[in-house]
Amino acid sequence: MKKDKAAIEKKLATVKFEIDKEAHIAVKKELCPECPNKPCVPACPAGNYEWDGIQEQLAFNYEGCLECGTCRFVCPLDAIDWSYPRGGFGVRYLWG
Amino acid sequence: MEKVQCVVVGAGPAGSACALSLARKGIETVLLERGQRAGEKNVASFVLLTPVLDRLIPGFRDEAPLERLVSDHSIVYLGEKDILQLRWRLQEHTEKGLAYTAYRSKFDAWFAGKAQEAGAELLTGVLVTDLIVEGGKVAGVKIGDEELRADVVVGADGLHTVVGRKAGLVVDDIRTYMLGVKEVLDIPQGTIEERFQLAEGEGISYEIVGYAVEDIMGASTLYTNKDTISLAIFGWMDKLRENGIDLSGRLQRLKEHPFVASLVAGGVTREYQAHMISNGGRMDFGKLYSHGVLLCGEAGGFNDYAYIGVPPGMLSGMMAAETIKNAIRMKDYSADALSGYVSWLEKTGLARMLYNARKASDYLVDHGKANLPGYLSHLLEIAGNIFEDEVTYLEPEPYPYGKEFYYHIAENSVPRALRRPIRAAIQCASPLGSAMRKRKIRKAMR
């Protein structure tokens, strides 16, 4: 099933972030073309991972990260290095 | 370089309970929190049960930021069309005030404040990145380039615990991890009470199995806050990894199911959230402590199998504090001295609860994920057939579901090429089947 990008964007607009200029996610992108099913793309609840089939490349952004950490466990090649953002940065749930 | 007696990492329920207990014992404690405010990184998955909190802060009902007193609980099996619902009144819970809904962002901030009042020093916006290890013993924490030394470090920093990982205490088993995706939906206070038939200030919680996550043996929860409804959906991490499941899409599907849609009608999304939880007390009691370090709360795996992690987390924090008090008296912070933690856990019912949770979760992991959805839909089919018969037995076709049953066998247990001829044969033979069944029933009913 195709991920509904617009719906996720709308939902993410309800979340408050303190955006860091330093990324807390690093991906060994050279491994991604070998990955059979790329589960990070559908599994990330913020839709932060996107596979560009033409460029054969994974694109991601850390700014809208909800800090669930799913990506570090679903990656079959252990190519995603996710850690907590620096103190005070990242998602700020008001109604968690 | 600063040195304190105890550093507690993470100001969630477990960390704050630990810091509060330590401070009350007169132990110099620093409580570190990576959020700008305690609680802003946390997401509640379900109801907050209060017996442990009651012991720590007996007057909490008058001052804690609670939303509703949960007076009713409901379990729902949600099929495509059919709905099986149980709802019961939690009489004792309501009279004694044992279950509440709460926003963790508000509750955790209040609770950390209580630890502060008791004398613990709370530092927010501080992420622990590593441990100071000297001679095989944990001697404090690193916060980027800065260091904070301590006799004992308590890791209460959640499922993604930095303390537990750096101390080599955490082994991930993704079969026991779940992702939860949640929406908090604005609904006026009065509408909630009317819609759910609740008295003023009382609330209801739902556990929903089936629809939208049946294929991955997920589940959903729904509960009422003062003027919002929280709707969350959960899926197992191993299933997400194998099948690439989009839980946010599944949540949307759930919201559109007529049953759920009627409950959340008119609800506008106030906030969208995601958080991971572990399930079923899957810890190794030998790996809850090491030289100079203890784990509690989700970092140690203190979680039952039904999304209830706050009370076990708090109790583990309290028991960690007892252990540390003994260690300080003996001036011995070795793993041997801290192994008393397990005895403290065994003094409470927590060890038994975790054992039971693990048994249940083992069953889910080994059997349930494959079989349980089948059992549930079968159960629902039986119930559905009864009701269908009740309204259709006046019609000439006496066995409305018999044919379907044989079609099902034909479709699933023979090679593909044979399916069409068998289907045709059943079609032809159905009057015969009907006659045979009639005979069988006549015989049985004599």
Interface residues (C-beta under 8 A of the other chain):
Chain A: M1 K3 D4 A7 I8 K10 K11 L12 T14 V15 E18 N37 K38 P39 V41 P42 A43 P45 A46 G47 L66 E67 C68 G69 T70 R72 F73 V74 C75 P76 S83 Y84 P85 R86 G87 G88 G90 V91 R92 Y93 L94 W95 G96
Chain B: R34 G35 Q36 R37 G39 E40 K41 N42 V43 A44 Y103 R104 S105 T124 G125 V126 L127 I143 G144 L159 H160 V162 D172 I174 Y177 L179 G180 V181 E183 V184 T228 M237 L240 R241 E242 N243 G244 I245 D246 L247 S248 G249 Q252 T269 R270 E271 Y272 Q273 A274 H275 M276
